Amino acid sequence: MRAIVFNEVNKPLEISEMSKPTLGTDEVLVNIKAAAMNHRDVWITQGMYPGLKPGTTLGSCGAGLVGDREVIINPNVNWGANPDYPDHSKYTILGMPRNGTFSDWIAVHPDRLLDKPEHLSMEEAAALPLGGLTAYRALFTKGGLTAKKKVLISGIGGGVALQAFQFAVAIGAEVFVTSGSDEKIQKAIGLGAKGGANYKTEKWYKSFISEFGMVDLVIDSAGGKGYNDLLRVCNPRARIVNYGGTRGNCVINPQLLFWKELEIYGSTMGNDQEFQDMVELVNKHKIIPVVDAVYKLDNCNAAFTKMHEGKQFGKIVFSLQ
Ligand SMILES: NC(=O)c1ccc[n+]([C@@H]2O[C@H](COP(=O)([O-])OP(=O)(O)OC[C@H]3O[C@@H](n4cnc5c(N)ncnc54)[C@H](OP(=O)(O)O)[C@@H]3O)[C@@H](O)[C@H]2O)c1
């Protein structure tokens, strides 16, 4: 079978010929039909992810067949008993250090499988698991988002960001976005955003506040230098939820934080119940994840470069059909 395997940091990837996985106790084989990238895959190839294990098949997201059952795969492995946070001594995510989904076959425990939403193609369904789960927990469990509340989602071109955007629009929230690309902001407006701002514009928050007012919730994965601008657009008692730090460390302005009684939350992936709830939401609202592009496995380096350069709008998917 074909597999994209991580061997060395900063080396072009290639397709390896591997033997089919050996089944562990109670595991089943999934014939992967489509798999989706996450920024995690790029971090791994750049050596910027903990616990790297050369020889591991990459990929956390996948959809495929077990016999003739169409399934999607929950990328959590051993979240543990506490719904509030994963058991850090045991928790891993498919695709490092355990073999992942960029391969024709994967062995998983059947409790990792859910029926593929019927309204989604294999490629659309593969786009869902990791991003959808992260977006769901950040928006609802941590962010407490409900209909009519105002939420700002930063870096809307990102895979998780766009899924958070789609979930928030689906439940009737008022959704605003930032992006480093005016074109991506326009695309988000076309999909239901009430407005947006380019985070590359100096003091973008001023025109944002005068045009749209302030927001009740911010969902961010960038951190970095512009972080305080996100606090500036917050209503008193708003929440800021961070699930990533793409732009690195930030120095938080404490005055902004305490004066407005703001609350900052961290969020990672989501527990198994949240995975089920996320899929239920997708089924209920017939949400179709935005797929930026579908690549063949042979073209994996072009896909990785596109994500590294941040050129995508939505998920980058591999078709293995
Ligand atoms: N904690 C978790 O469980 C978890 C789960 C998933 C992802 N993550 C992390 O979250 C981040 C995003 O992951 P992803 O897979 O969605 O990545 P992605 O698809 O590669 O998206 C990255 C996006 O970051 C945005 N960005 C870049 N600079 C920004 C800035 N200064 N301000 C705001 N946004 C900025 C860009 O948006 P524009 O193109 O619109 O400018 C870009 O599209 C990564 O750091 C990843 O490791 C964490």
The ligand as a Gaussian input file, in Angstrom:
#p B3LYP/6-31G(d) Opt

LIG

0 1
 N       -4.812000      22.903000      19.982000
 C       -5.297000      22.107000      19.042000
 O       -5.939000      21.109000      19.328000
 C       -5.107000      22.479000      17.607000
 C       -5.871000      21.842000      16.625000
 C       -5.732000      22.251000      15.308000
 C       -4.821000      23.247000      14.981000
 N       -4.049000      23.796000      15.950000
 C       -3.106000      24.873000      15.628000
 O       -3.870000      25.954000      15.111000
 C       -3.172000      26.613000      14.064000
 C       -4.012000      26.598000      12.793000
 O       -4.148000      25.251000      12.345000
 P       -4.825000      24.927000      10.933000
 O       -4.620000      23.478000      10.671000
 O       -6.183000      25.514000      10.865000
 O       -3.815000      25.743000      10.007000
 P       -3.911000      26.373000       8.564000
 O       -5.063000      25.759000       7.817000
 O       -2.556000      26.272000       7.995000
 O       -4.266000      27.904000       8.864000
 C       -3.353000      28.822000       9.327000
 C       -3.975000      30.195000       9.181000
 O       -3.387000      31.053000      10.148000
 C       -3.768000      32.360000       9.782000
 N       -2.821000      33.367000      10.268000
 C       -1.534000      33.527000       9.942000
 N       -1.044000      34.617000      10.558000
 C       -2.041000      35.165000      11.281000
 C       -2.158000      36.299000      12.125000
 N       -1.132000      37.106000      12.367000
 N       -3.372000      36.545000      12.689000
 C       -4.420000      35.740000      12.467000
 N       -4.364000      34.633000      11.680000
 C       -3.182000      34.371000      11.099000
 C       -3.832000      32.388000       8.265000
 O       -5.099000      32.937000       7.924000
 P       -5.317000      33.902000       6.654000
 O       -4.820000      33.083000       5.500000
 O       -6.775000      34.151000       6.620000
 O       -4.515000      35.151000       6.882000
 C       -3.712000      30.890000       7.884000
 O       -4.601000      30.506000       6.879000
 C       -1.829000      25.886000      13.940000
 O       -0.876000      26.566000      14.713000
 C       -2.118000      24.511000      14.522000
 O       -0.969000      23.873000      15.006000
 C       -4.183000      23.438000      17.256000

